[in-house]
Amino acid sequence: MENLSEDILRSMPEALIFADLDGIIRQWNPGAETVFGFTAAESIGQSLDLIIPERMRKAHWDGFNKAIVRGGTLPGRTSMITRSLHKSGEPIYVDMSFAMVKDPAGQMLGSMAVARDATARFQEEKNLRRQLAELTPKPEQPAQ
């Protein structure tokens, strides 16, 4: 039981990523290897930019830095589906939740994220929305 936390982290199917205050990946579990395609050896020591699409990086870092200053994520924020990068180069969608990690004295250590691949679900929902839009009658345009 002395390594129970390590056993849990290794066994969880979701990705668990911990990054320090500089956004450098320090923990990367086997679930993260499955979701993102990068091994722990390829990921640990790298910037979170490894899995953040370039067009989303400014917004990510703005939010990351605000959470550090604030001492946590916004209250009530649960998970969200967001675009991410896979080692293969294919864009993926992940359902991700975030939390700031503090030591017992309250000192901020970094940020953690838990993610699962939501690409298939996202595409299904997108297709359903498109089909619904095609079935929904369009309002008639006024005569001009």
C-alpha positions as a Markdown table, in Angstrom:
| # | Residue | x | y | z |
|---|---|---|---|---|
| 1 | Met | 0.0 | 0.0 | 0.0 |
| 2 | Glu | 3.0 | 2.3 | 0.3 |
| 3 | Asn | 2.9 | 3.1 | -3.5 |
| 4 | Leu | -0.9 | 3.3 | -3.7 |
| 5 | Ser | -0.9 | 6.8 | -5.3 |
| 6 | Glu | 1.6 | 5.7 | -7.9 |
| 7 | Asp | -0.5 | 2.5 | -8.6 |
| 8 | Ile | -3.6 | 4.6 | -9.0 |
| 9 | Leu | -1.9 | 7.1 | -11.3 |
| 10 | Arg | -0.4 | 4.4 | -13.5 |
| 11 | Ser | -3.8 | 2.5 | -13.7 |
| 12 | Met | -6.2 | 5.3 | -14.5 |
| 13 | Pro | -7.3 | 5.3 | -18.1 |
| 14 | Glu | -7.6 | 9.1 | -18.3 |
| 15 | Ala | -4.6 | 11.3 | -19.0 |
| 16 | Leu | -3.2 | 13.0 | -15.9 |
| 17 | Ile | -0.7 | 15.7 | -16.5 |
| 18 | Phe | 1.1 | 17.9 | -14.0 |
| 19 | Ala | 3.0 | 21.0 | -15.1 |
| 20 | Asp | 5.1 | 23.3 | -12.8 |
| 21 | Leu | 4.5 | 27.1 | -12.6 |
| 22 | Asp | 6.5 | 27.6 | -15.8 |
| 23 | Gly | 4.2 | 25.3 | -17.7 |
| 24 | Ile | 6.8 | 22.5 | -17.9 |
| 25 | Ile | 5.4 | 19.0 | -17.8 |
| 26 | Arg | 6.6 | 17.1 | -14.7 |
| 27 | Gln | 4.2 | 14.2 | -14.5 |
| 28 | Trp | 2.7 | 12.3 | -17.5 |
| 29 | Asn | 0.8 | 9.0 | -16.8 |
| 30 | Pro | 0.2 | 6.1 | -19.1 |
| 31 | Gly | -3.3 | 7.4 | -19.8 |
| 32 | Ala | -1.6 | 10.6 | -21.2 |
| 33 | Glu | 0.5 | 8.4 | -23.4 |
| 34 | Thr | -2.7 | 6.8 | -24.8 |
| 35 | Val | -4.6 | 10.0 | -25.3 |
| 36 | Phe | -1.8 | 12.2 | -26.7 |
| 37 | Gly | 0.5 | 9.6 | -28.2 |
| 38 | Phe | 3.7 | 10.9 | -26.6 |
| 39 | Thr | 5.6 | 8.8 | -24.1 |
| 40 | Ala | 6.5 | 10.1 | -20.7 |
| 41 | Ala | 10.1 | 10.3 | -21.8 |
| 42 | Glu | 9.1 | 12.5 | -24.7 |
| 43 | Ser | 6.8 | 14.7 | -22.6 |
| 44 | Ile | 8.4 | 15.2 | -19.2 |
| 45 | Gly | 10.6 | 18.4 | -19.3 |
| 46 | Gln | 8.7 | 19.8 | -22.3 |
| 47 | Ser | 6.4 | 22.8 | -22.4 |
| 48 | Leu | 2.6 | 22.2 | -22.4 |
| 49 | Asp | 2.8 | 23.7 | -25.9 |
| 50 | Leu | 3.5 | 20.0 | -26.9 |
| 51 | Ile | -0.2 | 19.4 | -26.8 |
| 52 | Ile | -1.7 | 22.9 | -27.3 |
| 53 | Pro | -2.5 | 23.9 | -30.9 |
| 54 | Glu | -0.6 | 27.0 | -31.9 |
| 55 | Arg | -3.7 | 29.2 | -32.4 |
| 56 | Met | -4.8 | 28.4 | -28.9 |
| 57 | Arg | -1.6 | 29.0 | -27.0 |
| 58 | Lys | -2.1 | 32.7 | -26.2 |
| 59 | Ala | -5.5 | 32.0 | -24.6 |
| 60 | His | -4.1 | 29.0 | -22.7 |
| 61 | Trp | -1.1 | 30.9 | -21.3 |
| 62 | Asp | -3.3 | 33.9 | -20.4 |
| 63 | Gly | -5.6 | 31.6 | -18.4 |
| 64 | Phe | -2.8 | 29.6 | -16.9 |
| 65 | Asn | -1.0 | 32.8 | -15.6 |
| 66 | Lys | -4.3 | 34.2 | -14.3 |
| 67 | Ala | -5.0 | 31.0 | -12.4 |
| 68 | Ile | -1.5 | 31.1 | -10.8 |
| 69 | Val | -2.1 | 34.8 | -9.7 |
| 70 | Arg | -5.6 | 34.0 | -8.5 |
| 71 | Gly | -4.5 | 30.9 | -6.7 |
| 72 | Gly | -6.9 | 28.6 | -8.6 |
| 73 | Thr | -9.2 | 28.1 | -11.5 |
| 74 | Leu | -12.5 | 29.9 | -11.7 |
| 75 | Pro | -15.2 | 28.6 | -9.2 |
| 76 | Gly | -17.7 | 26.2 | -10.7 |
| 77 | Arg | -15.5 | 25.4 | -13.7 |
| 78 | Thr | -15.8 | 21.7 | -14.4 |
| 79 | Ser | -14.6 | 20.1 | -17.6 |
| 80 | Met | -14.6 | 21.4 | -21.1 |
| 81 | Ile | -14.0 | 19.9 | -24.6 |
| 82 | Thr | -11.1 | 21.6 | -26.2 |
| 83 | Arg | -8.9 | 20.9 | -29.2 |
| 84 | Ser | -5.5 | 19.4 | -28.6 |
| 85 | Leu | -2.5 | 17.9 | -30.5 |
| 86 | His | -1.7 | 14.2 | -30.9 |
| 87 | Lys | 1.9 | 13.0 | -31.6 |
| 88 | Ser | 0.6 | 11.8 | -35.0 |
| 89 | Gly | -0.1 | 15.4 | -35.9 |
| 90 | Glu | -3.8 | 14.7 | -36.0 |
| 91 | Pro | -6.0 | 17.2 | -34.2 |
| 92 | Ile | -8.0 | 15.6 | -31.4 |
| 93 | Tyr | -10.7 | 16.9 | -29.0 |
| 94 | Val | -10.3 | 16.2 | -25.3 |
| 95 | Asp | -12.7 | 16.5 | -22.4 |
| 96 | Met | -10.4 | 18.2 | -19.9 |
| 97 | Ser | -10.6 | 19.5 | -16.3 |
| 98 | Phe | -8.0 | 21.6 | -14.5 |
| 99 | Ala | -6.9 | 22.3 | -11.0 |
| 100 | Met | -4.1 | 24.2 | -9.4 |
| 101 | Val | -1.9 | 22.1 | -7.1 |
| 102 | Lys | -0.7 | 23.5 | -3.8 |
| 103 | Asp | 1.5 | 22.0 | -1.1 |
| 104 | Pro | 0.1 | 21.5 | 2.5 |
| 105 | Ala | 1.3 | 25.0 | 3.4 |
| 106 | Gly | -0.7 | 26.5 | 0.5 |
| 107 | Gln | 2.3 | 27.2 | -1.7 |
| 108 | Met | 1.4 | 27.0 | -5.4 |
| 109 | Leu | 3.2 | 24.1 | -7.1 |
| 110 | Gly | 1.7 | 24.1 | -10.6 |
| 111 | Ser | -1.3 | 22.9 | -12.5 |
| 112 | Met | -2.8 | 19.5 | -13.2 |
| 113 | Ala | -5.2 | 18.4 | -15.9 |
| 114 | Val | -7.2 | 15.3 | -16.4 |
| 115 | Ala | -8.3 | 14.5 | -19.9 |
| 116 | Arg | -10.0 | 11.8 | -22.0 |
| 117 | Asp | -10.2 | 11.6 | -25.7 |
| 118 | Ala | -13.6 | 13.1 | -26.9 |
| 119 | Thr | -12.9 | 13.2 | -30.6 |
| 120 | Ala | -15.5 | 10.7 | -31.6 |
| 121 | Arg | -18.1 | 12.2 | -29.3 |
| 122 | Phe | -17.4 | 15.7 | -30.6 |
| 123 | Gln | -17.7 | 14.7 | -34.2 |
| 124 | Glu | -20.9 | 12.8 | -33.5 |
| 125 | Glu | -22.4 | 15.9 | -31.8 |
| 126 | Lys | -21.2 | 18.1 | -34.7 |
| 127 | Asn | -22.9 | 15.8 | -37.2 |
| 128 | Leu | -26.1 | 15.7 | -35.2 |
| 129 | Arg | -26.1 | 19.6 | -35.0 |
| 130 | Arg | -25.6 | 19.8 | -38.8 |
| 131 | Gln | -28.4 | 17.2 | -39.5 |
| 132 | Leu | -30.7 | 19.1 | -37.2 |
| 133 | Ala | -29.9 | 22.4 | -38.9 |
| 134 | Glu | -30.7 | 20.8 | -42.3 |
| 135 | Leu | -34.1 | 19.6 | -41.0 |
| 136 | Thr | -35.1 | 22.8 | -39.3 |
| 137 | Pro | -37.2 | 25.0 | -41.6 |
| 138 | Lys | -35.6 | 28.3 | -42.4 |
| 139 | Pro | -37.6 | 31.4 | -41.7 |
| 140 | Glu | -38.9 | 32.9 | -44.9 |
| 141 | Gln | -37.2 | 36.0 | -46.1 |
| 142 | Pro | -39.4 | 39.1 | -46.5 |
| 143 | Ala | -40.2 | 40.1 | -50.1 |
| 144 | Gln | -38.2 | 43.1 | -51.2 |
